[in-house]
Amino acid sequence: MALTLYYAPISCALVPYVALTEARAQFDVHLINVRSGEQLSADYLKMNPKHKVPVLLIDGQPLTENVAILQWIAHQYPEARLLPTELDEFKAISLLAWCASGIHPHLSPNLAPERYCDVPGSEGGVRRCAQRFLLESFRIADQMLRNREWFFDHFTLPDIYFFWCYRRASLFNVDTSGLPNCRLHYNRVLTSRVWRQ
Ligand SMILES: N[C@@H](CCC(=O)N[C@@H](CS)C(=O)NCC(=O)O)C(=O)O
């Protein structure tokens, strides 16, 4: 099977990159320069009219949206145990959906606040509001991770997606100093997983 991950540095395409690596999948990486707008080119839009990374091309067929791509990887490589079993499988999908729809959308306004409110001078306020939403979610995650290594009893997909959300927020200088469990989890993902080796 031919797999190509359309990827941009720092972006959420890191999440399927880590998942594929943890699954020891054979895949190619196609770099997309999001800053220069390569995702808006006619060729890319043919593959993903939503002009986003990641896209996973599976034998020439594009699959978009992290939540779908991640589940496809977990099902394709069951020996990697990227999803827990029984009810926990659906709890893990619930966490993925939370990352995708409850956390990720509050990251983007930090990067381009003018896309979210075009009132001149509103950038600071847009960032402040987005960061409030992010911190609310991170506080919840911090409680979930209390006295735990991972969200479930072993490393699974939500660990990867949450890791990326937290990392992206830290790069926007969101003050996460009061969230020790998120920080410990972040360091654990950085230091103990295959994708860093
Ligand atoms: N819902 C999508 C979101 C993907 C997304 O927002 N990707 C950003 C990078 S983190 C992107 O490609 N932005 C470029 C653009 O909007 O033109 C998913 O989960 O895959």
The ligand as an SDF file (V2000), in Angstrom:
LIG
                    3D

 20 19  0  0  0  0  0  0  0  0999 V2000
  -10.1120   19.9170   10.8720 N   0  0  0  0  0  0  0  0  0  0  0  0
   -8.8070   19.7680   10.2730 C   0  0  0  0  0  0  0  0  0  0  0  0
   -7.9800   21.0050   10.6270 C   0  0  0  0  0  0  0  0  0  0  0  0
   -6.6620   21.0490    9.8920 C   0  0  0  0  0  0  0  0  0  0  0  0
   -6.0050   22.4100   10.0100 C   0  0  0  0  0  0  0  0  0  0  0  0
   -6.5660   23.3650   10.5790 O   0  0  0  0  0  0  0  0  0  0  0  0
   -4.8160   22.5110    9.4160 N   0  0  0  0  0  0  0  0  0  0  0  0
   -4.1110   23.7880    9.3890 C   0  0  0  0  0  0  0  0  0  0  0  0
   -2.7060   23.6120    9.9930 C   0  0  0  0  0  0  0  0  0  0  0  0
   -2.7720   23.1900   11.7200 S   0  0  0  0  0  0  0  0  0  0  0  0
   -3.9400   24.2240    7.9410 C   0  0  0  0  0  0  0  0  0  0  0  0
   -3.7070   23.4020    7.0840 O   0  0  0  0  0  0  0  0  0  0  0  0
   -4.0760   25.5310    7.6680 N   0  0  0  0  0  0  0  0  0  0  0  0
   -3.8960   26.0680    6.3520 C   0  0  0  0  0  0  0  0  0  0  0  0
   -5.0790   26.8410    5.8590 C   0  0  0  0  0  0  0  0  0  0  0  0
   -6.0850   26.9760    6.5760 O   0  0  0  0  0  0  0  0  0  0  0  0
   -5.0060   27.3610    4.7390 O   0  0  0  0  0  0  0  0  0  0  0  0
   -8.1370   18.4770   10.7730 C   0  0  0  0  0  0  0  0  0  0  0  0
   -8.3550   18.1120   11.9320 O   0  0  0  0  0  0  0  0  0  0  0  0
   -7.4320   17.8080   10.0050 O   0  0  0  0  0  0  0  0  0  0  0  0
  1  2  1  0
  2  3  1  0
  2 18  1  0
  3  4  1  0
  4  5  1  0
  5  6  2  0
  5  7  1  0
  7  8  1  0
  8  9  1  0
  8 11  1  0
  9 10  1  0
 11 12  2  0
 11 13  1  0
 13 14  1  0
 14 15  1  0
 15 16  2  0
 15 17  1  0
 18 19  2  0
 18 20  1  0
M  END
$$$$
